[in-house]
Amino acid sequence: MNQDSTATIVDSLLRAHAGGPAADDAAFRDQVTSVQQAYAIQERLYAALGNPPGVPRYWKSGGPTRSDPMRHAPLPVAGVREAGSDLDGLHLRHRWIEAEVALRLGSEVTPSMAQGLTFEDARTLVDRMAVAIEIVDTRWQGGRSAPALLKLVDLVVHGALVLGPFVPFAARAWDRQECRVRIGRAEGHVFRGSLGIADPAWVLPDWLRHLTRHGATVPAGTVVSTGSWCGLLDAAPGDRVVADFPGIGEASVQL
């Protein structure tokens, strides 16, 4: 892909992020042909949104199952909010809800550490965890039907992340972990052991290798949200969303 095409995609998504028209995914579906291209454009978009240089502090990572490739995206700092807040200042087209568990690194991770990292070893790098609500959104006209590589470019269709209080990280029986979600006045949803990758820490090795692939060291305190326990639930402006993971905590947001 040439620089002009990359710039056109980034500019289209920037306008959409600022409240302008949705970007035309049909115009670009044949221009992004590899995961590597998608990540390169994603990085340019993240920088163009005005985020600080260096390794981003907040990320999303995950996949439907352990046999699927993990996908990763840095999260713009303007859209990361504390539990109980609202989403003022964000230009959201959709409000699709995911209830998640976020993990925080307790120590830095160098490229050499990440290279040989196993799932079991990765858990020792985490010091705290929190309940998270991701508001999923897309800047593409095609919405959920946009091509997968263009969704990857578009920060893996991220809109905002709301973080509950962090608590000490400890091993849990994740297959029995309950997740409760309430949206507006509707009846609540209850899920149990419903994370597709079974354990939130499963994302860590692939995520950390992704972050260090250009030689960067990942700082302590970096946070990653690890995938939905509730699928993708519809919400509307004005709804209050509450996600509760008994034994871990709760997060809420006013849409």
N, C-alpha and C positions, 0 to 999 in steps of 0.2 A: 504494500500500500504506500502511495506517495504522501508527502507531507501535506499537500493541499487537501487530499481526501480526509486525512486524519484531522486537520484543522476544521474542516467543514462539519465533521461529526461532532467534535468537541464544541464548536460554536452553537450547533443546533441544540445540543443538550444543555449548554449553559443558558440559552434563552429560555428553555423550558423550566430549568431550575429557578429562574428569576420570575416565573409566572407567565412567560410567553407561551406561544402555541407549542403543542406537543411535537416532538421530532418525528419525521417520516421514516419509520423503520424500513418500509418497502424500498426506499431510495438507497439504502445502505446494506441491505441483506447480503448482497453478493460481493461487498467490498471487504468485509471482515471474514477471513477464511480460516483462522487458527486461534487457538487459545492464547498463544503468545502475542499475537496482534491485539487481541481483545484486552489483555492485561496492560499492554503498552499504552493503548488509548485510555484505558481506565486511569492509569497513573497521571496522564496529562490532564484529564478531566478533573481529578481530585485536586491537582495543583492549581488549575485555572479557577476553581471555586474559592480560592483564597485561603486555603488551609496552610498552616506553617510547614516549612521544610523539615526533612528528617523522617524517621519512621513514624507513621501515624500512631496515635495513642489508642484509637478505638477501631475495631474490626468486626466484620461478620465472617463466619466460616461455616462450612457444613456441606452435607449432601443427603439425598434421600435415604441411602443405605450405606453400609460400610463397603460394599462392592462398587459404588459409584465414585467417580472422581470428586474430591473435595473442591469447592470453589470459594474464593476469598475476595473481600472488598474492604478497602479503608472507608471509614465512616466520617463524613464531614463533621467537624466539631460543633458547628452551629446547630446540628440536629440531635446532639446528645444531651438529654435532659435528665434531671433528677426526678424520682418518683413523686407524684403529687402535683407536678407542674402541668402546663398546657403546651401547645405547639405554636404559639404566636411567632410570626415572622417566617414561617415555612410555607411554601407554595405547594401544597399537596393536591394532587388530582384524585387520588384514591386513598382509602384508609383500610387496608387489609391488615389483619392483626395476627401476629405470631407471639406466643408465650415461650420464653426461652430461659436458659441458664447461662449467665456470662461468667467467664473465668478471668482472673487477674494474675499476671506473672509476679512471683515474689523475688525473682532475680533476673539479671540480664542473660540473654542467650546469644552467644557468638555463632558465626557461621559454622565453625568446626563442631560446636556442640550440637547444632541443629542437624548436621549432616548425618550423624549416626544415631539420632534420637529414636528410641522405641516408644511405643504407647505406654508401657509400664513406667519407663524413666520420665516421660513427659509429665506425668501426674505430680512428680516431686517438685516441678518448677512452679506450680500454682500455689499461691498462699491464701487467696480469698475467692469467694463466688457470690453472685447476686442474682435475684430474679430480674429478668429483663422483658420488656415489651418492645418488639420491633413493629413499627408501622411501615408496612411494605407499600411502595409506590413505584410508578414507572413514568418516565418522561417520553416513552414511545407511543405513537398513535395506536399501535397494535395491542397495547396493554399486555395482558397475560399471554397473548398469542405471538408476541414478538419473538424473533429467532433467539436461540439460547446464547449465542455469542454476543448479540447486541444487548441482551439482559446483563451479561457479564460486564460489558463496557459500561453500562448504566448502573455501576456500583451494585450489581446483583439486585437490582430493583429495590434499593433501600430508600426509605423516606425519613425515618427518625428512629432513635433508640432511647428508651426510658429505662433507667437503672434504679432498682431498689437498693436498700442498704447492703453493703458487702459484709459477709460473715466469714469466719474461718472455713477454708476448704477441707473437706474430709470425705473419705470413701463412703459411698451410700449404696443401698440396694436400688439401683436406678431402674431395674425392671419392675419395682413395686412403687416407685415414686409417683405420687399423685400431683396432678396439675389441674387447677380450677380457674376458669375464665368467665368473667361476667362482662357483658357489653350492654350499656344502656339499661333499659328496663326489661330486656329479654331474659328468659330463663338461663341460668348459668350452664356452662359446659364442664364436664368432668372427664379427665383422661388419666390413664395409669400406664406407666412404662411405655410411653408412646413416642419416644424419640427414636427416629429411624436408625441412627448410628448407635443406639443403646446406651452410650456413655458420653457425656459432653466432652471429656478429655480426648476422645478419639480424634478430634480435629487437630490436636496440637502438633504432632510431628509434621504433617504435610503443611500446615499453616506456617510453622516456624521456618521450614525450609523455603517456603515461598517468600517470606519476609527477608530472609538472609541471602537470597540467591544472587544479589548484586554486591555482596560483601558487607552489608550493614549488620550492626549488632542491635538486637531488640532490647530496649530498655526495660528494667523492672517497672512494674505498674501498668504495662500495656494490657489492654482488656480485649477479649474476644467473645462475641456472642456466638452460640454453638448450634443453632438450629431449632426449629419449631417442634413443640410438643402438641400443638393443637391444629396442625394443618394451617390453612389460611382462612381466617374468619372475616366476614364482612362487618364493617362498622361505618358509621355516618358522622358528619360534623355534629358536635354537641353531645355525642355519647361519652360517657365515662367508662373507661376500660380498667378492670382490675384483674391481675394475674396473681394467683396464690399457689406457692409450692410448699405444702406443709413440711416443716422441719428446715426450710431454707429461708423463706420470707415471702414478701409481697411487693408488688409494684402497681402503681395506678397512674393514669393519665387522662386528662380532659381533652377530648378531640375538638 
